[in-house]
Amino acid sequence: MDIVPDLVSLFKLAPQINISGQVNLGTIRGLITVKQGNPDLYITGENIQINGLPIIERTGIYGDGSLKFNFQRRDQQGEITFSIDNAKLKGTLTGIGVLPLDVFKNVKGLLTIEDTVNVDSLTLEGKGIYLRIKGKIKDSNFDGNIEIMMDSSFDLYAILQAFLERYKISTGYYVIPYSKNI
């Protein structure tokens, strides 16, 4: 990781720090603008392999895939958008043990950060199944909902349909209240 002050910005009395580096075979680039109070941040990453990343594994997700993200923070508010392409996930979704994560091939998310972390949308997509998680993280606790949309082309349709019957909103659409300490 290289962290280098922008000398021209120092003369303009608006100091900036450039960041560049590599993490798990991918690249990270960013800019920190120093000002009174909290600094503004803009950081991007791409082609980062998720296998072994503590921030991913802490959520209970393991496997392989290529992470791309944008993080920006300004005036004490932040936003993170990310995607994992060619995902080869392992394990099961905590709380829905019959749903293996290996059925999902693409992951996308949008988080906003204020006094809490809002999971505006975390989606996982596979053949015949689409899952969306929404909610809030406060004091290391997630509280929200999991929406599952699936059709008969999903290999585990019959098994999952029976398991999720009590959460059924309509055929192929289920909403599950979800809380977890993370």
N, C-alpha and C positions, 0 to 999 in steps of 0.2 A: 504494500500500500504506500503510495506516495502522497504526501500532503505538502503542498507548496503555496506560499503566499503569493498573490498577484501584486507585484511591485508597483505597477501603475496605479492600482486601486488605492494603495497606501498614500500616494501623493494627492489623490483626489479626496482623501479623508473618508473613503467608503471602503474599508478593507474587505478583501475577498480572499478566500482560500480555495484552491483547486485540489480536488481529490481524484486520484486514479489508482487502480489496482486490479488484482485478480483474486477471485474466490472460487474454489472448486471448478477450475478450468474456464470460468467466465470472467467478464470484465465489469468493473464498477467505475463510474465517473460521477463527479459531483462538484458542487459549488456551495460554499458556505459564505454568506454575506454577514459580516460582523456589524452589529449595531447595538445601541443601548437596549438593555433588556435581553430578550432571547434572539439568537441569530436566526436568519432565514436559511433554509436548507433546500437543495435540489439535488437528488441523487438518483441515478439510473443504473440498472444492472441488466446484463443479458447473457444468455448461454451459460448460466450458472447451474451446475448439476446439483440436484437436491439431495442426493445420497450423502448422508453424513452431516447435513446442515443442522446445527442445534436448534435454530429458530423454527425450522419445519418439523423436526422430530419432537419438539416439545409439545406440539399440537397433537401428537399421536399419529402423524403421517410419515410413513417410511416408503422407500422405493427409489425409482429413478425417474428422471425427467429433466427438462430444460426450463429453468426459471428466468423470466423476464419481469422487471418491475420498474416503476417510477414512484419516487417518494418526494413530496414537497411539503415544506412546513413554513408557514408565514404567519406572523402575528399570533403565535401560540395555537394555531390550527393546522392540522396536517391532513394529507390525503395520500393513500397508497393504492396504486393499481398494480395488479400482477397477473401473470398467467404462467401455467406450466403446460408446455406442449409435449406430446409424445410420452405422457405419463404412464409409468408402470408401477402403480402403487401396490402396497402390501398391507395385509391385515384387514380389519373390519372397522366400520364406522362405530365408534363408541356409542352404546345405547341402542344400536340397531345391529346386533351381532350377526344376523343372517344376511347382511348386505356387505359382501367383500368389496374392498376398494379397488381391486384389480379390474373391475368392470368399467371403470372410468378412465378415459384417455386424455381428456382435456380439463383443466382447472382454471377458473378465472375469478378474480376477486376485486372488490372495492371496499376499502376501509377508510373511515374518516376519524380523525383524532382530535378531541377537544378535552374536556375533563373526563370523558369516557372514550373508549374505542368503540365506534359503531361499525358493525359488520353490515354494511349496506347491501352487499351481495357477495356471496361466495358460492360459485356454481361448479358442479362436477357433471361432466357429460360423457355418456357412453352409448353404445348401440341400444336404442329402445328405452333409455332411461336418462332422466335429467333431474338433478338434485340441486336445490337452492337453500342456503342457510342464511338467515337474517337475524340480527339481534344486537345486543350490547355486551361489552366486556367492561366490568368495573370491579376493582379490587380482586383481580385474577379469577373472577367468576363470569362465565358466559351465560346469558339468559336470552333465549330467542325461540325461533321455530325452524324446523327443517321441512321443506316442501319437497315431495317426491312426485314426479310425473313419469309414468312409464306406459308402454304399450306392449302388445302381445309379442313383438319381435324381441323383447328382452328375455334372455335365456332363463332367468329366475323369476319370471313374471308370476307364475302360479304360486310358488312358495312365498314370495314377498307379498303378494296380494292377500293371501290368507293371514300372514303375520300382521299386516297393517290394517286389517279390516276395521278396527275400532277408531282409526284415524281418517277413515275415508270421507272425503268431501264429495267426490263424484268418481265415476269409473276411471281408474288410472291416476287419480289425483288424491294425495294424502298430505295432511299437515300435522306434524308432530311437535308438541311443545318440547323444548330441549334446554336443559341446564347442565353445566359442567364446570368444575373447578379446573382451570388451566394453569 
